[in-house]
């Protein structure tokens, strides 16, 4: 009898863990935040489909204004790897009320002490629905996602907005992060989910953004989101 009880404990723990993970994955977005991970000039010529990564990230940055989405931005060792790409400059100004932090780091994870100070405490405050784009998928993105999950936040990885120098790394990283509890989705899907209703006041503006960026979105999906790449 004792042996049977001991055997049931791991099964119960796994069931509770699986239930909690399922609940997190099916929860609707209520507190979105955009994380821009190390999209820097030095990586432009060595990253798989870098221009498409930039176009997806820029679309989300543009949507962040009407949707009032907080933005967290990091760079990795700018002295060696250069600044964030110039395409984002308009959204990284200190005057942008949505910009929570834009900082350099040596940690691979975005969740440095400085960034962590700017995050809500998921134990006592509403956890973030952290939306992440950037690079590299298997290094800084992976470690950021794991840290955010460990802090109690939900994480949405934008499949058409993360990349690595070697394209094959993306598939492995996304599979691992799904198993860890992250949700893999697309840039357009996440914006529709944030809006939730076509009656929302900014729907027309976001719909116009979708139309304007339709070709770029299609190209990014073809590059990043075929069945063999996610």
Secondary structure, DSSP 8 states (H G I E B T S, - for coil): -HHHHHHHHHHHHHHHHHHHHHHHHHS--SSEEEEEE--BGGGTTTSTTHHHHHHHHHHHHHHHHHHT-EEEEEEE-HHHH--B-GGGGGGSSTT-TTEEEEEEESSSSS--HHHHHHS--TTTS---EEEEEEE-IIIIIHHHHHHHHHTT-EEEEEEEEEE-SSTHHHHHHHHHHHHHT-EEE-HHHHHHHHH-STTSTTHHHHHHHHHHTHHHHHHHHHHH-STTT-
